[in-house]
Amino acid sequence: MKIPFNTFERQVARLQPEIDAAIGRVLQRGWFILGPELEKFEAEFAAYIGVPYAVGCNSGTDAIELCFRALGIGPGDEVITSPLTAAFGVFAITAAGATPVFVDIDPLTYNLDPNQIEAAITSRTRAIMPVHLYGQPADMGAILEIAEQYELFVVEDCAQAHGGRYRGQRVGSLSDVAAFSFYPTKNLGAYGDGGMVVTSSPAVAERVRMLRNGGQRSRYVHETVGLNSRLDELQAAILSVKLGHLDTDNARRREIAARYDALLAGGPVETPWVAPDVEPVYHLYVVRTPERDALMAHLAGQGVGTLVHYPTPTHLQGAYQSLGLGPGALPQAEAAAREILSLPLYPELTDDEVAWTAQAVHQFAGVLAR
Ligand SMILES: Cc1ncc(COP(=O)(O)O)c(C=O)c1O
């Protein structure tokens, strides 16, 4: 059996008639930027998340930058975040002019450890950016409490958690302002780049709208240096179709995760731990073993594609050498980065493929024993 880590073929085959109709509609209209498709999708997405405002932009990275710029967070300010994430999300903090301050992860959830946040707060700290990694909502109760005590903003990075819930509430609706990515592999993915800012604040929404469109409120009047970061009409129309499938797709992801949990029990890897007050959406199914590289090679030999999210924590990337954080600075994130492995998980993955993958993981115990 050959099981790709990810594939769009099956998804496109499933959705093609609806997607073709959406694309056809946009082409016929001949309106490609800031038009009715984006307005419609923004309204649908805001309603889905449970907030009054959603503003589309070019990527998750831009969405995060727009969040900080709209809050007035920039040069001289510090933002506390997780080192175990897509580096792009951290680059957005830097792009806004602020400085990322890394706090280690909780090794059970791989999310920002709230118990370590207070020690990282300085007079320059303005915000905390939890990342709902792998689709599991971060410990928002504890994070919001700290933020309130120290008068900090909270910006959720929801790039991996469309539809996830914390204590019954959708991620993105829990903080001052939140960012989503529609990168193609995400739970809600475009067929290109895309992102969204969501908020309950009309002032923040208004500022993001201005900033994403070259700092203009009206045409050719640039009141500040903005971004060129709009979610185009084709992507908005495609995303609108796909939003209609998100809940069933997430339910299937949870079903696959439950199958993996059951099939991998007693095997040579640690399976994901889920906090009691969250409903995860399994953007990724991440197992853990000190023999990660050997397991990855073994699975490749069995036709199973895997990836590591992420092999190098962001504080150890060359891009952040200037922060002066060497190996050992954030031990939990560094240990996780050496031991984690993402197994295939997408709604179209079949039960047979899940069983094959789980069996291949079990065989690895035999390989280790040899
Ligand atoms: C956690 C996280 N944050 C931010 C991003 C950046 O999103 P994008 O690729 O849409 O710019 C991604 C995805 O790559 C991500 O997974």
The ligand as an SDF file (V2000), in Angstrom:
LIG
                    3D

 16 16  0  0  0  0  0  0  0  0999 V2000
    0.6290   27.7190   13.3080 C   0  0  0  0  0  0  0  0  0  0  0  0
    0.8020   28.4740   12.0300 C   0  0  0  0  0  0  0  0  0  0  0  0
    0.9110   29.8200   12.0670 N   0  0  0  0  0  0  0  0  0  0  0  0
    1.0430   30.5430   10.9490 C   0  0  0  0  0  0  0  0  0  0  0  0
    1.0840   29.9520    9.7060 C   0  0  0  0  0  0  0  0  0  0  0  0
    1.2770   30.7960    8.5030 C   0  0  0  0  0  0  0  0  0  0  0  0
    0.2010   30.6950    7.6200 O   0  0  0  0  0  0  0  0  0  0  0  0
    0.3990   30.9370    6.0590 P   0  0  0  0  0  0  0  0  0  0  0  0
    1.1790   29.8050    5.5030 O   0  0  0  0  0  0  0  0  0  0  0  0
   -1.0040   30.9740    5.5180 O   0  0  0  0  0  0  0  0  0  0  0  0
    1.0860   32.2510    5.8980 O   0  0  0  0  0  0  0  0  0  0  0  0
    0.9460   28.5580    9.6110 C   0  0  0  0  0  0  0  0  0  0  0  0
    0.9370   27.8340    8.3440 C   0  0  0  0  0  0  0  0  0  0  0  0
    1.8520   27.7450    7.6130 O   0  0  0  0  0  0  0  0  0  0  0  0
    0.8120   27.8030   10.8040 C   0  0  0  0  0  0  0  0  0  0  0  0
    0.6980   26.4700   10.7710 O   0  0  0  0  0  0  0  0  0  0  0  0
  1  2  1  0
  2  3  1  0
  2 15  2  0
  3  4  2  0
  4  5  1  0
  5  6  1  0
  5 12  2  0
  6  7  1  0
  7  8  1  0
  8  9  2  0
  8 10  1  0
  8 11  1  0
 12 13  1  0
 12 15  1  0
 13 14  2  0
 15 16  1  0
M  END
$$$$
